[in-house]
Amino acid sequence: MLSNRNGLLGEPKYRICKSPGSDGKKIVFFCDWDYIHSPKTTFLGKPVYFQQPKTANLPFHSKEIAEEIYLDLSKIRPQSLYTCDLGLKLTCENLASGLLINNSQSVLQTLCLVSMDCVVREIYSTFAKQELCLQNEKFKQILGTLESYLGESYELGVVGYHAVNPLCDDNELDLVIIADTVEQLNLSRKKIDHMPNVRYSTYISEIWPLSKRTTDIGSLDFFYSTRNSPSKILSNLENARILELHFEFDSTIIDDSMGILGTPMWKTEDSFYIIGIDNALRGRLRIGDRVVGIGISAMVENEKVVIIQSTGNISYVAH
């Protein structure tokens, strides 16, 4: 396995895997759950880039990664129509039989469980940022300005297509802000909210609250990550004791401080935590929001949690 560097536990990364079958197809997984499931022998990930999939003639974009061609099945453009985690997992199983390990009894069942033996390369977000700065002067200036703006307490990483191909001409940049504590991450979010050169977009503000459109680049999407596990609940989520697989709830958010994490978590007025496995939920809920939905209720570290596996299982009304 080729690894770029020894990365941080909570640092988002990509793992390029080769299926064990004779065809040897490769699939690229986005991995932001290592602090939930330690990647000693297996890892949790979301498959994003696929080799030679059938697409029903839908306009999925081709991507060049390490001189090989993949299709990004996470969404079609320009409609921004997204494929859910469950759909990506089923596609992975049908394209690369034998690659996935059965985790259907886990609360993390919508994510893929894969053997580390299948990994041929790892790309950490902080290493990807260094490579991007070496290859692209424009982004080097943008990242340098942002680092100065945020201050020395923070480290930046890069995910998205630029992480796996720093020479690409994509006009969207996905950034990771890494700090020691969740409190520092929330301070950085406030700074990002008041960042200069931002163009207001109702769509971005309401649907993707952790993204910004700027005058320097088409859009910036921010991921927030702590250097170590941010919560005992998240660290032990894999060992959750399931109470109900179909739990309906109606409550109000009273704490949103962990809602910007890759696995976002919010506390409700009814003393249970909502945890989003679908990272598209990042930043969606704020204090005072009324939330209605369906999830898996479970006990973790003597706390009741409700696990949301898809954005389609939750509805909210902003306060």
N, C-alpha and C positions, 0 to 999 in steps of 0.2 A: 504494500500500500504506500502511495506517495502522499505524504502529509506536508503542508506548507510550513507548519510551525506547531508548537504546543500551545493551543489556544486556551482561552478562559472557559470555565465550565458553562457559564450562561451565555457565551458568545454565539450568536447565530452563525451558521456555516452551511456549506453544501457538501454532500457526499455523492460522488459518482460511483455507481455500482454496476457490476456486470452480472447478468443473470447466469445461474449455474447450468442452464441448458446448452444444447449444442449450437444454438444460434448466437449465443453470447451477446444479446442486446444490452445496451447500457441505458440506465435511467438515472437522472440527477434528482436527488432528494434535498429539499430545504429542511434544515434541522434546527429547531429552536426549543427543544424539549430535553436537552441533556441534563438539566438540573432536576428533572422529574424522573428520568430513566437514565442511569449512568451507562455510558456506552462502552462497557468493558468487553462484552461479547456480542451484544445486540444494540441497536439504536432505534429511536422513534423518528420518523420523518414524514414529510409530505412530498410525493412525487410531482415534479413540475415539468421537467424536460424529458422527452421520450424519443427513442430512435424508431423510425419506421412504423408509426401507428396509422391506423385507418381513421379518417376524420370526417366521413360523410360529406366531403367537399366543403366543410366549414372553414372559414378563413383564420385558422390558427397560424401563428407566425413561426417561420423557421429560424433557428438560432445556431450559430457556429460556436462550438465549444471544443477547445483543444483540437482544432482542425477536423472535427466531425460535425455532422449536421443532426440537429435534434428539432423537434417541434415542441413549442411551449403550449401545453394543453390546459394551462390554468385559466385562460380567457381568450375570447376572440375579440379582435379589434376591427373597426373603431368603436364598436358598440359597447365595449367593456362589459361583455356578458361572461360571468365567471363560472367556472366549474367547481362544484363543492368538493370538500375533502373526500367524501364517500365516493363520488364519481371518479376522482383521480385514483383512489385506491383500487376500485374495481377495474379500471383501465390497466393499472399496473399488474394486477393479478392475471388478467387475460393476455397481456403482452409478454410477460416474463414469468411464466409458471415456475414455481419453486423458489422464487426470490423472497416472497413474504412468509413470515412465520405467523401461525395462528394466534391472534390476541383478541378473538371475538368475545371473550368473557370479561374483557377489561373495560373500564370506563373510558379508556383511550382508544377504543376499537376503530374509530374513524381514521386514526393515524396508522401508518405502516410500521410494522416491526420487522427489522431486517438484520441479518447476521453481519457483523463487522468483517467477516471473512470475504464478503462480496464487495467490499469497498476497494476501489482501485485508486481513488484520490480524494483528499479532503481539501476544502478551500475555506479558510476562516475569514470572517468579515474584516478583521483588522489587517490581515495580510492582503486581502483584496483591495483595501483602501490604499495601501502602499504601492501596489502594482498599478492601480489606476492613476495615481499621482505621477508615477514614472512614465506612463504611456500617454497621458492626456493633460496638456498644459491648462486647458480651460477648467477642467474639474479640479486640478491641483490648486488653482487660484480660489475657486469657490470653497473647497474644503479648508484651505488655509484661513480664509476670511471667517468661516464658521467656527473653526477651532479658536481663533482669537476672540471671537464674540462670546463663546461659551466659557472659556477660561480653562485653566490647567487641571481642574478636577475631573475633566471629561476626556474620554478617548473615543475616536470615531472609527466606524467600520462601514463597509459597503456590502450590500446584498443586491438582489435583482440581477438583471442580465450583465451589468457592468462588473459584477463580482466574478463571473465565469468567463467573460470576454471583455477585458478592459479597453479593447480597440473598437468596440461597437459604437454606432452613432445614435443610439437610443437617447431621446431627449427627456427621459424620466430617470431620476436618480433616487435609489432607495438607500437611506443612510441609517446606521445604527449608532445610537448614543449610549455609551457605556460608562457607568459610575459605580461607586462602592455601595450606595444605598438608594432605596426607592425615593427617599426625601430629596436627594440630589437630582434624581431623574425628573421629579415633578417640578423642581426649580428650573431645570433646563427646558422643560416643556413651556413654562411661562415665558422664558426668554425667546423660545422659538415663535410663540404666539405674537410677540412684538418685534420680530425680526424685520429689518428694513427690506425694501424691494419686494414685498409680498403683494400679490394681486388677489383681491377678495373674489371668492367663488362660492355661491350658495351651495352648489352640488358638493364641492370639496368639503366645505364647512360642516354640512349635515351628514353626508354619507361616509366621508373619509376624514374624520376630524384630526387625525395625526399627520395629514398631508398639507402641503402648501404649494401654491403656484407663485412663481416669482418672475421678476423681469430678467433674471440671469439664465434661467433654464425652464423648460416646460413645467415640471412639477418635482417636488421633493417629498418623498414619503419617509417618515421617521419611525424607526423601531427603537424601543428602549429596553436596555438590558443591564442587570446588575452583575458585578464580577463574581458573586457567589449567589447561592440560592436565596431568594428574597423572602421566603416564608416556609415554615414547617409544613403547612397544609399542602403547598405545591410540591415540596420535596417528597411528601409521602402520598401524593395523590394516586399513584399507581396501586397502592395498597388499600384503596378506599373500600369500605364495607358497604355494599349496595343495599339500600332500603327499598326503593321502588324504581323500576325502570321507566315508568310513565308517571311523572309527578307534575301536576299543574300548580302554578303559583301566581300570585298577584301581590306585589309588594313594592316598597319604595327604597331607593338607594340612599344610604346614610354615610357611606365611605367609598370614595372612588379613587383613593390614592394608589391602588395597585391595578387600576383599570387600563393603564398604558402598557403593561408588560406583554410579552409575547403570548403568555397564557394569562389573559386578564382576569382579575378577581375583584368583586365588589361585595360589600357587606350591606345587608338589607335591614329594614326596621323590624323584621320578624326574626332576627338573630340567626339567619343562615347566610352563607356566602354563595354568590353566583360565580361560577368559573367557566370561562369560555375556552373550549378546545379549538374552535375555529378562530384563527388569529385575525380574521376580518372583523371581529368584534372589538378589537383594540380601540380604546378611547371613546366608544359609542355612548356609554352610560355615564351620567354625572349625578352628583348629589341632588336629591329632590326628584329625580326621574321616577315615574311610575312604570314598573316593569311587569309584563304579563307573558307567561310562556310555559313551555313544557321541557322538562329535563330529567336527568337521572338524579334522584336524591340518594345521598350516601353519608357516611360518617368518616371523617378523617381527623386524626389527632383530637378526638373528642369534640369535634365541631361538625355541625350539619352543613353540608354543601349541596348545591344543585348544579350539576354539570350540563352545560349547553353544548351540544355537538355541532350545531349549525346555526347560522344567522336566521334561517327560516323558522327556527323554533322559539323565537323571542320577538316581542313587540314592546315598544316603549313610547311614552309620551314625555317630552322634555318639560322640565319644571319651568 
